[in-house]
Amino acid sequence: MKTNKLAVGILAHVDAGKTTLSESILYLTGSIRKLGRVDHQDAFLDTYDLERERGITIFSKQAEVRLGEKEVTLLDTPGHVDFSAEMERTLQVLDYAVLVISGADGVQGHVQTLWRLLTRYKIPVFLFINKMDQEGTDRRKLLVELQKRLDERCIAFDDKEDRETFFENLAMSDEAVLEKYLSDGTVEPGEIIRLIRERKVFPCYFGSALKIDGVEEFLQGLDTYTACPDYPEDFGARVYKIARDTQGARLTYMKITGGILKVKQMLTNRREGKESSEEIWEEKADQLRIYSGAGFRTISEAPAGTVCAVTGLSWTFCGQGLGAETEAELPLLEPVLTYQIQIPPECDVHRMYLKLRQLEEEEPELHIVWEEQSNEIHAQVMGEVQIEILKRLIAERFDTEVEFGAGSIVYKETITEPVEGVGHFEPLRHYAEVHLLMEPGERGSGLQFEAACSEDILERNWQRLVLTHLEEKRHRGVLTGSEITDMKITLVTGRAHLKHTEGGDFRQATYRAVRHGLKCTNSLLLEPVYEYRLEIPSDKVGRALSDIQKMYGTFSEPVIEGDMTILTGTAPVAAMRDYQTEVVAYTKGHGRLSCTLKGYEPCHNAEEVIREIAYDPEKDTENPTGSVFCSHGAGFVVSWDKVRDYMHLDSGIRLEKKVKPIQEQSLPTFSQTIQRGGPADEKELEEIFTRTYGTAKKERNPFNRKRTVSAETSSLREYKPKKQGTEEEYLLVDGYNIIFAWEGLRDLANASIEAARNKLMDILSNYQGYKKNTLILVYDAYKVEGNTGEVMKYHNIYVVYTKEAETADQYIEKTVHEIGRKHRVTVATSDALEQIIILGQGASRLSAAGLKEEIQAANIEIRSNYLNQGQNGKNYLFDHLSDELQGLMEDVRMGRKKL
């Protein structure tokens, strides 16, 4: 679907001149007749009194602009870091972005945050370096800084650049363009458009928005080097903002991403995959508005590419996809401080909470929460400036004066090891049971949900309902009651009743399963961490480094630029949140600190925080950890630690507790079933591997056969050596794993690890002498600095000491991979993770206990054979010769050969 519509957003650090540039663009394109100014409080896009008073953009606005044949929707976004969430929501609907940078300040901390966001959303970017009329600005130095701190493909597009150099810079960004440039000596405009659209080139323009210097040239470049996207014929729309007009009508701002939206058209969230009636809504688009500043015009239909506001919708939310459009990704920027909203004593808490939920619709990052036990309302806020704005908004809209208490850090929780959570809800005439596998995820991965349950066990509509309930709520952890994150939750099994199950039953069972899982495993408290950039005079570096260490922060090597030194690193938000004032004080105003949220990492003072918050999950009645079962027609509550005794289903998952807690270890995907260091039987390992990787082709192996128990050996396996075949057999032994698995060797190792190694070598050497296979004993030596590895022959076995940075596991995996398909290979280890990998290579595994039994059985067999041979009281020479030597001696005896 062809269109001439373009959505262009303007982004900047606060005070970079973003709104002034917007005014210049509107003026030069004829959209407004008079230039407004922020300092005169008459800017066209500053439509709210608060914005005019403070001189900052608080809410995103739109205006219509015509560039040649293109109809451009210009979206002005907030520049202050406290309102960056509003800016990020707008990015979801942009075709291009204009990043405004102050020539006087250069690339500031928030600019790099904006750049990361633009990269994340894959938005093509034009850069306008503003305020070039101020003294001290240097075009060449600024361009170098852009290329160094943002992207080396930032290229000057203005007339001051030499054309040959310009084309060379363009050609270096793409191989196809380079080949064409070398042959033709030029780069076609169509190729430049493609390079910009694919984010291979970032055009840079220099000027002064206040004096309209360089703006016209910038607009010409914007018209020449942009292309309107094509859209599908099927209707789709992306909601990016919720607001209310002066009359209180709810406005849903959206971009049409396919087809056409017409007035009075029915809109719904119904789509394939949502079958529960309680989740479905259907409403009519009463009015379509095209806003430009504070005013708007109505239209009868909005084709694809249009950014409009729709009235009549009450269930929409920011980031929602309608029609064929999918929902947006979770925002990257989020508040790290939570505040209590203190309302007047005469004000009803419940009514005020419902009113504040309207604000949460418009500002989803607020996360308005009513704490029932304390009867308090809490909100998450980006900073002090946003608090001032919120107080004014609440006073104007709800006629209530509120205050905000002291801010506290927004913590989060995750788990350190996999766990199965079980939730059961069965009061009289209700029924639902849910089993969830909860696994730790990578830092910053958030929550991921999926179903791995057969539809023969639980119907698809119930499975989708469970996933909906997992996604709809901010689940609380059990350490501090903070939101959980960074884990994968999989529905593994469940049960419904044909007659008694209702949708709400699975909500209760799902919530309880999550809480049960959290109680059954180890949790980890996470805190927000800043990524900082500190510029200070060089003589203050010592003070700064000392402060950062006290804040439990990290720092990279200082970079010296003239009289200033730049420090970069990370530090907990709790420790660095007020550090800016200290920097200004001890540097006498010469220092500058910029912080951006890096993400969440393990809390540096977790015990102190947990003790201070004093959260008791058992007293949190809104988030119960137990389940409800039914007996004799009445429901009764079962505490979380006894739920598994009453549950009706067995998922078949067997998880073992880790010996030592994990803090930052990344777990393999199959860790849901088996842990490193724990024993597992062959059948279970095969089932795990098949579920994870598919069927492994295994070769026959003497260690993989069925064994019988002999009465004479007192439960020891009878050892029967296999006849020699043409195929060579290998046995790889994980040395230290065996040493610390066998009690006798473990005790010896406590006294002398070398003695334990030698003892194992003797045992295995004796065993190999009877088994006649190739036996390789592998010891870890990866911590020995500079070690190149060693392979030595010890009697009849090979002993390997791994090289630096190579573990025994890695050596064994590599060896099995190389020989496992050609020879019969068995690996002796009780490392269950290693056992899974071994199965994947077609080899067999033998646990430490199994190897011990094999050796004991072989020793018994050796002694038995030796005693049987000596019962006749005679000792014959031939009894102790090999078959080959026996044959030779027989030929000599018969005169057929001579020695």
C-alpha positions, 0 to 999 in steps of 0.5 A: 500500500503506497503512501506519502505519509511520514512520521518524524520525531524530534529528540534531544537532551534538555536545553539543546533547542529541540522545541526551537528547531520545531518552531523553525521547521513549522515556520519555514514550511508555512504551518505557522505564521509567527515564530514562537520562543520557549523563553517568551512562553509562546511556542506553538507546541508548548500547549500546557501552562506547566510547559510554558512556565518551566520552559521544558517539554513534558508531553509529546505533541504533534504538528502537520508539516508538508515537505514537497509531496510528503505529508509529515507528522512532526512529533515533538518529544520531551527532552528532560530525563524525568520524562524520557518514558514519554519519549520512548513510547513515541519511538514506537511509531516513528519512521525517522528521528531527528536528534538535536545536539547542542553544539555548545555542550556536545554529546551529553549522557542523555544523548547516548541513552537516546542513541541506544534507544534509537538503535534498539528500535532501529530508527533511521536518524538525522542529526542537527547540531544546534547553537553553532552561533555560540562562541567556542563551537567547533564544527570539525571537533563536534563531528569527530566527537559524534563519530567517536561517541555515537557512530563512526558513520555520522557524516556531514551532509551540509554544503561545507563538506567537499563533495569528493570526500562526502562521496568517499565517506558514503561509499565506505559504509556499504560494499555495493556502494563502494564498488559502484563509486569506484566505477562511476565516481558518484553515489546516486540519491536512491542509494543514499536513501537506502543507506540512511533507511538501513542505518548505515549512514547518519546525516549531520547538519549544523546550524542555529535553530533560533536564527533559522541558520542551516534549518532550510538546508536541513529540511531540504535534506530531510525531503530529499533523503527520506522515503515513505514506507509501504504498508499492508492492506490489512488494518493495523494500528499501534497505540503509543499514548493515552491522554484526555482533552480539555473536556475530559474525553479519553484520547487514544493516540495511534499510528495506522500501520495498515489498511484504513481506519474509518469513523464509527468503525468497530475496534477490538482486541479480539485475535487468534489466540484469545478465546476467553470472553473476559479478555475481549472488548469491542468499541467504536471509533467515535471520532478521528482527530488530527492534532497540530499543537493545541488544535485539531481537525476531524477526518472521516478516515485515516489511511496507513501512515496517519498519526491520529487521536481516536475518541470512544475507546476506553480499554486501550493502553500504551504499546497495544497493537490493534488489528494485524499489529503486534504489541510493542516491546517492553520499555527500556527506561523505567523508574528506579524510585518509589514514593508514597503519595500522601493525600489529605486526611479528609480524602477517601483513599479508594476514590483517590486511588481510582482517580490516580489510575487515570494518570497511570493510563497516561503515564504507565511507568507510574505503577500506581499501587495501593498497599492494603495493609498500610492503606497507602498509595505508592507510585514509581517516579523518574525524578524530582521534576516529575514529582513537581509536575505530578503534584500540579496535575493532580491538583488541577485535574482532581482538585486535591493537594498531595505530597510525596514522601521520601523516595526509596529504591525500586528493587526486583527479585529473581531466582538462582536455580530452576524450580517447579511451582504448583498451584491448586484452587479447588473450593467447592464447585471450582477446580484448577491445577497448574504446574509451572517450571521457573528458570533463571534468565539472563540479566535484563531479559525480563519475564518470558512465558511459554507453554510446553504442555500437551493439549491432550492433558490441558486444552489449548484455551486453558493453556492460553488463559494461564499464559494471560494470567502470567502476563497480566500481573506484576508478580511479587517476590518473597524476599522483599515483595518486589517485582520478579524479573529475569526468569523463564516461566513455562507451563508444563502441565495442568488440569481442568474439570469438565463441569466445575472449572471457570476462568477465575479458577486458573487465575488463582491457580496460576498466581499460587503456582508462581508464589509456591515456586518462589518459596521452594527455591533460592531468590536473589535481590536485584538493585538498579545500577547506573552507568555513569560518566564523570568529568572532573579536574585532574587534581580531584581524581583521588577524591572521586575514585575514593567516593566510587569505591565507597559507593560499591561502584566500578570504574575503568581506566581514567581518560585525561583530556587537557586539565580534565579527567573522565571516569566511566563505570557503574554504581548502585543507584542507591549510593549514587543518586545524590552524588551530583551535588557532591561533585559540584561542591568539591569541584567548585562547579567544574565537574559534571556527572551524567548517569543512565540506567544500565539495568539490575544487578545483584544487590550489594547490601541485600541482607540489610535491605531485606531486614529493613523492609521486613516483608513476610510473604505468609502475611501477604493475603493478596499473594498467597503462597499456599493452595486450596484443596477440597475434602468432604465437600469443603475447601481447605488451605494447604501451606506451600511446604505441603502442596506437593503432598496434596497435588493431583498431577505429577509433571515428571520433572525431577529437580535437585537442590544445588550444593552451593548457591548460584549468584551470577552463573548462567544455567543451561536450558535443560537445567530444569530437570537435572543439576550438575553434580547429581546422579541420574539414571540412564533412562532419565538422562535419555528422556531429558536429552530427547526432549531437549535435543531430539533422539541421539544415535547411540553405538553399542557399548559394553558399559551400557549393557544390562547387568545381573547381580550375583549372590556371591558378590553381595549386590556387586555387579557380575563382571564379564569381559567382552570378547575382543572385537575389531572396534576399539573401546575408549574409557574417559575418566573425569579424575577429580570428579571421581576422587571427590565422589569416592569416599576413600579417595575424598578422605585421602585428598583432604590430606594430600591431593597428589596421593589421591591422584596417584591412588586413582591412577593405580586403581585404573591401571590395574582395571585397564590391565584386565579390561584391555581398553584405551583408558584416558584419565583427565585432570583439571589444570586450567587454573595453572597460569601459563600451563600448556597441558600435558599428556603422559603414559602411566604404565598402561593408561594415559593421564591428561592434565588440561591446559590453562583455561580448559576444564576437564569437561571441555577436554572430554567433550572435545575428545568425545566429539572427535572419536565418539562416532568412530569408536565405542566411547564411555565417559566416567563422571557424575557431572550430570550436565556432562552426561547430557552432552555425552549422550548428544555425541553418541557416547555412553556414560558411567557414573562414579558409583557405577565405575566403582562397582565395575572395578570392584566386580572386575577385581572379584573376577580377577581373584576368582580366575586366579584362584581357580587356576591354582586349584590343581597345585601346578603352575604351568608356564603357558598359563601366564603367556599371551595367546600369541606367545603360546602359539609361538612356543607350541611351534617351537615344541613341535619343531615347526619353528626355531628360536 
